[in-house]
Amino acid sequence: MADGQGDNPMEADVKMLKSPQMGLKLVHMDLKGAPPKMSYLREIFPLFEQLGADGILLEYEDMFPYNGNLQILRSPNAYSPSDITNLINLAKKHNFEIIPLVQTFGHMEFVLKHNSFSHLREMRAFPNSLNPHKEESMELIKSMIDQIMAIHNDIRWLHIGSDEVYYLGEGEESKQLIEHGQTNTDSLFLSHVKAVASYVIATYPSVKPIMWDDMLRNISIDKLKESMLDQLVEPMIWEYNADLDVRMMSLQIEKYQNTGFSQIWFASAFKGATGAAQCLTSISYHLANHLQWLNIAEALPRNTIHLQGIALTGWQRYDHFSVLCELLPLGIPSLAICLQTLKHGEFSENVEELVKKSLGCKSLQLNFPSSEDAGKFPGSDILAQVTEIIINLQVSVDKLLNENIYIKGWFSNYHRKRKFVHLGIIQNFEGDARGVHAQWEAAVSKLRTAMERIYYPDAVEEWLEEHVNPALTRLQIFVKDMDETLASSTIN
């Protein structure tokens, strides 16, 4: 996704910040899509630390080893309790703060898709949001939180999600209460979030809840003050656009300050924010987003509001049912640049050199990475191979099948279906067809092997089916038709 900044790192609008005060820099691990194996986390955590990360925002979704009546929530590849313990110990080894994220209101698809919990939907047809009126809804949330806290028993913060609570107020119970003037959507939202946050604080006094801020943005200052939510949670203010409006965001922060919030978080994005089906990460887009966040941080009133930190989100799916966006290794160069930019308060030639050294690459392409210089970091082979396939596979297959005059003129779909072909014609494209076919079969086999080292089989199959199979299958069918035609030895 181009943003007009080009590949020259010094073309970006850089504001020099001598002493950036960004607090904790958290790398967001979105495990609801293509969750990496623990072996890969052991490889990549040292790089995160080297690049300046201070912690991990860990969004488990169905990868947490829920048990009891929640066992149905577990993915077939869910981490085991011992895996989580090893992950916690690994984080401690690298001095990482771990903040688990558990959705408690919106984005509950991984729970509400199951028949045993579908009656807790706000709207029967949509598994997005939880019905806040049912006592069983709160019991569900408490159980999920308790199971996560049983393993993460020494954390300082717990992220309770609460973003994008779609269809809130549209369920039958909500509509009846709203129609009778007993509540409104703002009150419904605040009441449920307060109940969840109050439970966390009462049950785990040393833990402070964090929540996404988007549902708070349009609630009035008076309503927020009345709710006293500022006593219960720390809002995480998120915005992922390259052209983030600094003035509007500063006004939003001022609103939260006037409401009573004294501790806030920011959330940027290093990948997964430029399209649900995006495959390649535009570094310049995400760099621009982080430069704007630096500008916002610089303008904060330090004496009245404290920035706890910033989560660099790396979304792997837009929601539980969407396709995969950029795989984690594809986003590592962007993460490296964004972390180092936050650490130094600018993007400069010095930062660029530090990133190149950390990633083992000779150059950095700020629009999209190059397959020829992907670096030498854990997963760089996947970055190189995915980039090569995304850029060239479809193009080369289209060129062969759509532009070759002999294929278009004498080996069309009509001819192939009826095996109605002059065998002598095939010699004009057989070599090219077999060469392209062999090239991509080898490339895909190599990518599959690299992906299987990092990912579970279902993630590998999903990615290949979405991004490789449409072009490769078309090519395979063409070669099969060619072989069958040659084998028939019939001259027409």
Salt bridges, closest charged atoms under 4 A:
ASP30 OD1 - LYS32 NZ 3.10
GLU43 OE2 - ARG453 NH1 2.67
GLU49 OE1 - HIS94 ND1 2.79
ASP54 OD2 - LYS25 NZ 3.30
GLU59 OE1 - HIS28 NE2 2.85
GLU59 OE2 - LYS32 NZ 3.72
GLU61 OE1 - HIS320 ND1 2.72
GLU97 OE1 - ARG156 NH2 2.66
GLU109 OE2 - HIS107 ND1 3.53
GLU136 OE1 - HIS119 NE2 3.00
GLU139 OE2 - LYS142 NZ 3.71
ASP154 OD2 - LYS92 NZ 3.18
ASP163 OD2 - HIS107 NE2 3.81
GLU164 OE1 - HIS107 NE2 2.55
GLU172 OE2 - LYS175 NZ 3.43
GLU173 OE1 - LYS134 NZ 3.85
ASP213 OD1 - ARG217 NH2 2.86
GLU353 OE2 - LYS356 NZ 2.88
ASP398 OD1 - ARG474 NH1 2.73
GLU430 OE2 - ARG434 NE 2.93
GLU441 OE2 - HIS437 NE2 3.02
GLU461 OE2 - ARG448 NH1 2.47
GLU462 OE2 - ARG317 NH1 2.78
ASP481 OD2 - ARG416 NE 3.10
ASP483 OD1 - ARG434 NH2 2.55
GLU484 OE1 - LYS419 NZ 3.62
GLU484 OE2 - LYS480 NZ 2.78
